[in-house]
Amino acid sequence: MKRPEDLIVLLDGGEKPPLFCVHSVSGFATFYRLMTKPLENLVYGINAIDVTLSELPLRTVEDMAERYVGELLEIEPHGPYYLCGFSMGGLLAYEMAVQLIALGKPVEFLGLIDTFIASDPIHLHTTGLERQNWLTFLNIVFGGVDESYYDEHHVFWDMTNSQRISFIAERENWKNRAAPTYINNAWVGRFHKIFIELLVTSTKYRVPKANVNLHYFSTGGKEADEAIEILKGRAIGGVKTMQVNGTHFDLFNSINAEFLGQTIAHAINTVKKRSRSECS
């Protein structure tokens, strides 16, 4: 059976059921490879876009989740299902779980990795917010930046948006493994547009109540704590919080990502043991 184009294999040859890892606000899921070494499951990534950036993602979390659930069911029609997502990917994984449960499908593991939940949709040109969005984009494309380097005196903030795109395209320290060999202004500009659209989409999602057991993998901080409190009122099966190393922006460097993979593997194994004991 031909695999849907949005799905990529991140770890082949592992056990079933597979773990499905949903893309972040970058639109790509390739970065999850850095955490797969400790995992025993077959691992798929779900991308919103391909490297050509030829197609824009759908406009709501619900519509994106519906598409991904349809693709997931093509290759795994029965379950049980194991889902996880970093940042925006956690919201998508949650909504996928909601939709799978509505179809009568069993969701055995749902992991949200440092997923934040906005109280209101963002307005991109609010003072200070546009700067934070650019810093987030720089962190995505460069695999982590020293934000103190891009302080208020950095020449980057005196540039127009098109000049910023050129500045980014000319850097040699691209870390996004999905990026094409040759990075040009048009590609970076389109990537930035998709990033902004996904960012706005993520802030419009309102987390519904669902009968799920949820694991939240947190780097700590105010945004994570606020998200956990919201989820405790939404995930009827409860929320188990697990601490992981790093910050939101360096969680997927090699050392932190391996520890994250170990923590997720432990959580999955615990879920499997519980499931087996309930069936015996």
C-alpha positions as CSV (number, residue, x, y, z in Angstrom):
1,M,0.0,0.0,0.0
2,K,1.3,3.4,-1.0
3,R,2.0,5.6,2.1
4,P,0.2,9.0,2.1
5,E,2.6,11.8,1.1
6,D,2.3,13.7,4.4
7,L,3.6,10.6,6.3
8,I,7.4,10.0,6.5
9,V,9.2,7.1,8.2
10,L,11.4,8.4,11.1
11,L,12.3,5.0,12.6
12,D,11.8,1.9,10.6
13,G,11.6,-1.7,11.7
14,G,10.2,-1.0,15.2
15,E,7.3,-2.6,16.9
16,K,3.6,-1.9,16.2
17,P,1.5,0.0,16.9
18,P,3.5,2.9,15.4
19,L,4.0,6.2,17.1
20,F,2.8,9.2,14.9
21,C,4.6,12.4,15.6
22,V,2.8,15.5,14.3
23,H,4.7,18.5,12.8
24,S,5.3,21.7,14.8
25,V,4.6,25.3,13.6
26,S,7.5,24.8,11.2
27,G,5.2,22.5,9.1
28,F,7.9,19.7,9.2
29,A,8.2,16.6,11.3
30,T,11.8,15.6,10.4
31,F,13.3,17.0,13.6
32,Y,11.7,14.1,15.6
33,R,14.4,11.8,14.2
34,L,16.7,13.2,16.9
35,M,14.6,11.6,19.6
36,T,13.9,8.2,18.0
37,K,17.0,6.2,19.1
38,P,15.6,5.1,22.5
39,L,12.1,4.3,21.0
40,E,11.0,0.7,20.3
41,N,8.0,1.6,18.1
42,L,7.9,2.1,14.4
43,V,7.8,5.9,14.2
44,Y,6.1,8.1,11.5
45,G,6.3,11.8,11.1
46,I,3.3,13.8,9.8
47,N,4.3,16.9,7.7
48,A,2.0,19.8,6.8
49,I,4.1,20.7,3.8
50,D,6.8,19.2,1.5
51,V,10.2,20.8,0.9
52,T,9.0,22.5,-2.3
53,L,6.5,24.5,-0.2
54,S,4.1,24.2,-3.2
55,E,1.0,23.7,-1.1
56,L,-0.2,25.8,1.8
57,P,-1.5,24.0,4.9
58,L,-5.2,23.9,5.8
59,R,-6.5,26.8,7.8
60,T,-7.8,25.2,11.0
61,V,-6.4,22.7,13.5
62,E,-9.7,20.7,13.1
63,D,-9.3,20.5,9.3
64,M,-5.6,19.5,9.4
65,A,-6.4,16.9,12.0
66,E,-9.2,15.4,9.9
67,R,-6.8,15.1,7.0
68,Y,-4.1,13.4,9.1
69,V,-6.6,11.0,10.7
70,G,-7.7,10.0,7.2
71,E,-4.1,9.3,6.2
72,L,-3.4,7.5,9.4
73,L,-6.4,5.2,9.0
74,E,-5.2,4.3,5.5
75,I,-2.1,2.5,6.9
76,E,-3.4,1.6,10.4
77,P,-7.2,1.1,10.1
78,H,-7.8,-0.4,13.6
79,G,-5.4,0.9,16.2
80,P,-4.7,1.2,19.0
81,Y,-3.2,4.6,18.2
82,Y,-0.1,6.3,19.7
83,L,0.1,10.1,19.0
84,C,2.5,12.8,20.0
85,G,3.4,16.4,19.0
86,F,5.8,19.1,19.9
87,S,4.4,22.7,20.4
88,M,1.6,23.2,17.8
89,G,2.0,19.5,17.0
90,G,0.5,18.7,20.4
91,L,-2.7,20.6,19.6
92,L,-2.9,18.7,16.4
93,A,-2.3,15.3,18.1
94,Y,-5.0,16.2,20.7
95,E,-7.5,17.0,18.0
96,M,-6.6,13.8,16.1
97,A,-7.3,11.9,19.3
98,V,-10.7,13.7,19.7
99,Q,-11.6,12.7,16.1
100,L,-10.4,9.1,16.4
101,I,-12.4,8.6,19.6
102,A,-15.5,10.0,17.9
103,L,-15.0,7.3,15.2
104,G,-14.8,4.6,17.9
105,K,-11.1,4.1,17.5
106,P,-8.8,3.4,20.6
107,V,-6.2,6.1,21.4
108,E,-3.8,4.4,23.8
109,F,-1.1,7.0,24.1
110,L,-1.3,10.8,23.6
111,G,1.8,12.9,24.3
112,L,2.0,16.7,24.2
113,I,5.6,18.0,24.2
114,D,5.9,21.5,25.5
115,T,2.7,22.5,23.9
116,F,1.4,26.0,24.7
117,I,-2.3,27.0,24.5
118,A,-3.1,30.6,23.6
119,S,-5.9,32.3,25.5
120,D,-6.8,34.5,22.5
121,P,-5.9,34.5,18.8
122,I,-2.7,36.5,18.2
123,H,-2.6,39.8,16.4
124,L,0.7,39.7,14.6
125,H,1.5,43.4,14.6
126,T,1.0,43.9,18.3
127,T,4.0,45.8,19.7
128,G,6.7,43.3,20.7
129,L,4.9,40.3,19.3
130,E,6.2,40.7,15.8
131,R,9.7,40.7,17.2
132,Q,9.0,37.5,19.2
133,N,7.6,35.8,16.1
134,W,10.8,36.6,14.2
135,L,12.9,35.2,17.0
136,T,10.8,32.0,16.9
137,F,11.3,31.8,13.2
138,L,15.1,32.3,13.6
139,N,15.1,29.5,16.2
140,I,13.3,27.2,13.8
141,V,15.5,27.7,10.8
142,F,18.8,27.9,12.7
143,G,18.0,25.2,15.2
144,G,18.3,27.5,18.2
145,V,19.8,31.0,18.5
146,D,21.2,33.1,21.3
147,E,18.4,35.6,21.7
148,S,20.7,38.0,23.5
149,Y,22.7,38.2,20.3
150,Y,19.6,39.5,18.5
151,D,19.0,42.2,21.2
152,E,17.2,45.5,20.5
153,H,20.5,46.9,19.0
154,H,21.0,44.2,16.4
155,V,20.9,45.4,12.8
156,F,18.2,42.8,12.1
157,W,15.5,44.9,13.7
158,D,16.4,47.9,11.5
159,M,15.8,45.8,8.3
160,T,12.6,45.6,6.3
161,N,10.9,42.2,6.2
162,S,12.3,41.5,2.7
163,Q,15.8,42.4,4.0
164,R,15.3,40.0,7.0
165,I,14.4,37.2,4.5
166,S,17.6,37.9,2.6
167,F,19.6,37.9,5.8
168,I,18.2,34.5,6.8
169,A,18.7,33.0,3.3
170,E,22.3,34.0,3.2
171,R,23.2,32.3,6.5
172,E,25.2,29.1,6.3
173,N,24.1,27.5,9.6
174,W,20.7,26.2,8.5
175,K,19.7,23.3,10.7
176,N,16.3,22.4,9.3
177,R,17.0,19.0,7.8
178,A,14.0,19.4,5.4
179,A,15.4,22.4,3.8
180,P,16.6,22.1,0.2
181,T,20.4,22.2,-0.5
182,Y,20.1,25.6,-2.0
183,I,18.2,28.2,0.1
184,N,17.0,31.3,-1.8
185,N,15.0,34.3,-0.9
186,A,11.8,33.0,-2.5
187,W,12.0,29.8,-0.5
188,V,12.7,31.5,2.8
189,G,9.9,34.0,2.2
190,R,7.4,31.3,1.5
191,F,8.6,29.3,4.5
192,H,8.1,32.4,6.7
193,K,4.6,32.9,5.3
194,I,3.6,29.3,6.1
195,F,5.1,29.6,9.6
196,I,3.0,32.7,10.3
197,E,-0.2,31.0,9.0
198,L,0.4,28.0,11.2
199,L,1.2,30.2,14.2
200,V,-2.1,32.1,13.7
201,T,-4.0,28.8,13.2
202,S,-2.6,27.3,16.4
203,T,-3.8,30.3,18.5
204,K,-7.4,30.0,17.2
205,Y,-7.8,26.4,18.5
206,R,-9.9,25.9,21.6
207,V,-9.1,22.6,23.3
208,P,-12.3,20.5,23.7
209,K,-13.0,18.0,26.5
210,A,-12.1,14.5,25.5
211,N,-11.9,11.1,27.2
212,V,-8.2,10.7,26.9
213,N,-5.2,9.9,29.2
214,L,-2.6,12.5,28.4
215,H,1.1,12.7,29.0
216,Y,2.6,16.2,29.0
217,F,6.4,16.5,28.5
218,S,7.4,19.8,29.9
219,T,10.6,21.9,29.9
220,G,9.1,24.1,32.6
221,G,8.1,27.7,32.5
222,K,4.9,29.8,32.7
223,E,3.4,28.8,29.3
224,A,3.8,25.1,30.0
225,D,2.3,25.4,33.5
226,E,-0.7,27.3,32.1
227,A,-1.2,24.7,29.4
228,I,-1.1,21.9,31.9
229,E,-3.8,23.6,34.0
230,I,-6.1,24.0,31.0
231,L,-5.6,20.4,29.9
232,K,-6.4,19.2,33.4
233,G,-9.9,20.6,32.8
234,R,-10.1,19.1,29.3
235,A,-8.5,15.6,29.4
236,I,-11.1,13.5,31.3
237,G,-8.7,10.6,31.7
238,G,-6.2,12.8,33.5
239,V,-2.8,14.5,32.8
240,K,0.5,13.0,33.8
241,T,3.3,15.6,33.7
242,M,6.9,14.5,32.9
243,Q,9.9,16.9,33.1
244,V,12.4,16.9,30.2
245,N,15.7,18.8,29.7
246,G,16.3,22.0,27.9
247,T,14.1,24.9,26.8
248,H,11.4,25.1,24.2
249,F,14.0,26.1,21.6
250,D,16.8,23.7,22.3
251,L,14.7,20.7,23.3
252,F,15.6,19.0,20.0
253,N,19.4,19.3,20.2
254,S,21.0,15.9,20.2
255,I,21.5,15.5,24.0
256,N,18.1,16.9,25.1
257,A,16.3,15.1,22.3
258,E,17.7,11.7,23.3
259,F,16.6,12.3,26.9
260,L,13.1,13.2,25.6
261,G,13.1,10.0,23.6
262,Q,14.0,8.0,26.7
263,T,11.2,9.7,28.7
264,I,8.6,9.1,26.0
265,A,9.8,5.5,25.6
266,H,9.3,5.0,29.4
267,A,5.8,6.5,29.2
268,I,4.8,4.3,26.2
269,N,6.1,1.1,27.9
270,T,4.1,2.0,31.0
271,V,1.0,2.4,28.9
272,K,1.6,-0.9,27.2
273,K,2.1,-2.8,30.4
274,R,-1.1,-1.3,31.8
275,S,-3.0,-2.2,28.7
276,R,-1.8,-5.8,28.8
277,S,-2.7,-6.1,32.5
278,E,-6.2,-4.8,31.8
279,C,-6.6,-7.4,29.0
280,S,-5.4,-10.4,31.1
